[in-house]
Structure formats: structure tokens, C-alpha cells
Amino acid sequence: DLILQKIQATVYDGAIILFHDIYPETIRAVPQVIDYLQEQGYRITTVGDLLGHPTTVENYYGRNDHRPVQ
């Protein structure tokens, strides 16, 4: 709930919201945040699409996880 409240209080047009999935509370908040943002008329997109680079060059799964991108 704290994550959603923070976003509700600070989101603005053009904002980039970054979530780190290493925290369970963040993972739990994502569906609520997406619902809220869409209800407010925001569009959810990837950073690649936002910057005009829709094809991912590399994915980083974690500090110690070096799986190649398929």
C-alpha cells in the first residue's frame, strides 16, 4: 500500500516508474499500481519502446545471473 500511495502522490505525465523485482512487497504492488495508472489514463510501456528501441539488446536478470537472451 505504501508503494501505491507514493506513486499516487508523485506520478506525473512523462514519469518513469522503475520496479525492482527482488523485493516481495514491490511484486505485490505492481498489479495495483498498473490498475491505478491505467484508470488515470496513463499508458504502460517498456523503456525500450519509450526510447524508440523496441528490440531488447540485453536483459539483466540479476547481479549473479548471466543467462544469455534468447
C-alpha positions as CSV (number, residue, x, y, z in Angstrom):
1,D,0.0,0.0,0.0
2,L,2.9,2.4,0.7
3,I,4.3,1.9,-2.8
4,L,0.9,2.7,-4.4
5,Q,0.4,5.7,-2.1
6,K,3.8,7.1,-3.1
7,I,3.1,6.7,-6.8
8,Q,-0.3,8.3,-6.4
9,A,1.3,11.3,-4.7
10,T,4.2,11.8,-7.1
11,V,3.2,10.5,-10.6
12,Y,3.1,13.0,-13.5
13,D,3.0,12.9,-17.3
14,G,6.2,11.5,-18.6
15,A,7.2,9.9,-15.3
16,I,9.2,6.7,-15.4
17,I,8.5,4.3,-12.6
18,L,11.1,1.6,-12.0
19,F,10.4,-1.5,-10.1
20,H,13.0,-3.9,-8.8
21,D,11.5,-7.4,-8.6
22,I,13.9,-8.5,-5.8
23,Y,11.5,-7.1,-3.2
24,P,8.3,-9.1,-2.4
25,E,6.4,-6.0,-1.5
26,T,7.2,-4.5,-4.9
27,I,5.9,-7.6,-6.7
28,R,2.7,-7.5,-4.7
29,A,2.2,-3.8,-5.5
30,V,2.6,-4.0,-9.3
31,P,-0.9,-5.1,-10.2
32,Q,-2.5,-2.3,-8.0
33,V,-0.1,0.3,-9.5
34,I,-0.9,-0.8,-13.1
35,D,-4.6,-0.7,-12.4
36,Y,-4.4,2.8,-10.8
37,L,-2.2,4.2,-13.6
38,Q,-4.5,2.9,-16.3
39,E,-7.6,4.2,-14.5
40,Q,-5.9,7.6,-14.5
41,G,-5.3,7.4,-18.3
42,Y,-1.6,6.6,-18.2
43,R,-0.1,4.2,-20.8
44,I,2.1,1.4,-19.6
45,T,5.1,0.8,-21.9
46,T,8.7,-0.5,-21.8
47,V,11.7,1.7,-21.6
48,G,12.8,0.4,-25.0
49,D,9.6,1.5,-26.6
50,L,9.7,4.8,-24.8
51,L,13.1,5.5,-26.2
52,G,12.4,4.2,-29.6
53,H,14.3,1.0,-29.3
54,P,11.7,-1.8,-29.2
55,T,14.1,-4.6,-29.6
56,T,15.9,-5.6,-26.4
57,V,19.7,-5.8,-26.8
58,E,20.4,-7.3,-23.4
59,N,18.5,-8.4,-20.4
60,Y,19.9,-8.4,-16.9
61,Y,18.2,-10.9,-14.6
62,G,20.3,-10.2,-11.6
63,R,23.8,-9.5,-10.4
64,N,24.9,-13.1,-10.4
65,D,22.7,-14.4,-13.2
66,H,24.3,-14.1,-16.6
67,R,21.8,-16.1,-18.8
68,P,22.0,-15.1,-22.4
69,V,18.9,-13.6,-24.0
70,Q,17.1,-16.0,-26.3
